[in-house]
Structure formats: C-alpha cells, structure tokens
Amino acid sequence: MTERRLDAAIDMARAEREALRWLMLTALWHARPYGTREDVLLSCAHEIPIYATADLIRRELGWLESHGLAAIVRESSPIWSAKLTALGEDVYEYRADAPAGLARPPRW
C-alpha cells in the first residue's frame, strides 16, 4: 500500500469513528432523560449503516464520557447504559463548542 493510500485509509477510519460518536450523542439526546443501553446504540449504528461492534460502542462511550458528554452506568448490569450529561446536551444543541474528534455537522 502506498503512503498516500495508507493516509486515506487512516482518515476514513477517523471519519467513521467521529461519525459514530456523533450518532451515539444523537441517540442519547433522543433517549433523554433516561438514557439507553449499549445494544440500542449498536442497533442505531447498524441502521445508518456505520461499521460498529460492541467493543467499538464501548470504546466510543468511554470517549464521550472522558469528554464529559455522557455518563456511563457499568455497575448494575453487564450491559452498559449511558445517558447524556448537561454538557453533552449543550454540545448537541449547539450551545457549547464541540470537542475535537466529534463529527458534529455545521449548524444551519
């Protein structure tokens, strides 16, 4: 693989990862105020379709949590659930700046 094609492949993976994060933020926004489970988020990704696995969903949920956009509940069940934080809601509704790594579309 040439260096140029490798760069394109890396950018594609990054674009998918950032789009998956935005999709998950959107799903969590629609699931307010209760939040939703990781299997529902995985189903949402498959409906778009975005390539996602359960591991990817958990990894990106961790990213959302590390940036203060979502809160994850891990203790009560082997299946994770998450809900949007106040900052996540502000980012989704364009009241706050989106962190780098989130494919938020431009505001209309």
N, C-alpha and C positions, 0 to 999 in steps of 0.2 A: 504494500500500500504506500503510495507516495505521501510525502509530508502534507501536501495540500488536501488530499482526500482524508487523511487522518484528522486534520483540523476540522474539516466539515463534519466528520462523524462525531467528534467531541462536541462541537457546537449543537448538533442535533440532540445528543443526549442531554445536554444542559437545557435546551429549549423544552424538551419533554418533561424534564424534572421541574422546571419552573412553571410550566403549564399545569402539571399535576398539583403543584402547591396551590395555584390559583383555583383550580377546580375544587380542591378539598376545602379551601376557605369559603368558596361559594356554597358548597353543600352544607358546611357548618353554619353559614349565615341563614340558610333556609331551614335548618333544624333548630333554630333558636326557640325557646330558651333552654330546651332540654339537652341539646347535643345529639350525637348519633354514634353508632358503633363503627368499628373499622371495616366490617364486612359490607356495610352500606356504602361507605366511601369507596371501597373496591368496586362495587357494582356501578357506582356513578362513573368511575374511571373507564370501565369497560363499555359503558353506554356511549361515550364520546366518539370514538374509541381512543384511549391512551393506554399504551402498554403499561401495565402495573401488576405487581404481585402483592401478596400480603406483607412481605418484607419491605417492599418499596413504600407501601402505605404507612407502615410503622416508622420507617426512616423519615419520611416527609412529615409525619405527625410530630416527630421529635424536632424537626427543623422549625415547624410552626410554633411549637412550644418554646424552643430556645429563643425565638424572636418575640415571645410574649403575645403571639396571635391566637393561640389555642391552649386550653388546659386539658390534659390527658388524665383519665381515671384508669389506673392499672391494677389497683389492689383488690377490688371486689370481684373480679372475674378474669378468667384467662383471655377473654376477648376485650380488647381495649375499647374505650369510648372516649369521645372528646367533645368539647364544646368551645364555642367562640369566647374569647375574652373581650373586654371593653376595647382594648387596643385593636384586636382583630376586627371588631365591628367598625371601628373608626377607619381602619385601612380599607375595608371592603366598601364602605360608603364614601370614600374619598375625602374624609375629614382629617386624615393623617397621611404622612408620606409612607409609601410602600418601601420595605427594606429591599436592598439589592438581592436578587435571587427569586423574586416573586414576579410572575408574568402578568401583572395587572394591566389590563388594556387601558389605553388613554381615555380620559373622561371625555364624553361627548360635548 
